Amino acid sequence: VTCTDGVGTKLRIAFALDRHDTIGIDLVAMSVNDILTVGAEPLLFLDYFATGRLELGLAKRILEGIAAGCREAGCALLGGETAEMPGLYAREDYDLAGFAVGAVERSAILDGRSVASGDVLLGLASSGVHSNGFSLVRRIVGDLGLALGDPAPFDSASRLGDVLLTPTRIYVRSVRAALKAGGIKALAHITGGGLIDN
């Protein structure tokens, strides 16, 4: 099972706050959580990091986050590609993409065909808004006239930007445990498309 994904416009919040230490966790989460939805165990991960000008300190913080995400997911970080592309990216901008490979026995693939009326739907708590939904999040923040340094409207003890940069939860351990226990018919990773599209 393979998956490729990115972090999306959550990067704009990382740029605005100059906080790049957890964005790599988001990158890993987006792919490994998708691999889980068919019952697969993530095995390996590769990253693609493109920037206008390579800043070693920044790259190190991002890669440390990717490594932390891989440890949490229990998969190997085998390598990746770093591309310097002045003229395409502004000097301080970058983009990330990730690619994951997982495995599942053919007989254990979850495809949702056996889901029926009367089945129980369970939701696992997220760590916050998952990546790939941040164009809408950023628009709402703008429409409400909020600043990333303001207290979060739903948590006045925390800055809005800090809450929004909370990394996407990696569900590998809890979902793999549930799969081993049996009875799971289907899984969905809720990201930018919400409940309907996922």
Buried (B, 14 or more C-beta within 10 A) or exposed (E): BEBEBBBBBBBBBBBBBEBBBBBBBBBBBBBBBBBBBBBBBBBBBBBBBBBBBEBEEBBEBBBBBBBBBBBBBBBBBEEBEBEEEEEEBEEEBBBBBBBBBBEBEEEEEBEEEEEEEEEEEEEEEEEBBBBBBBEEBBEEBEEEEBEBEBEBEEEEEEBBBBBBBBBBBBBBEEBBEBBEEEEBEBBBBBBBEEEEEB
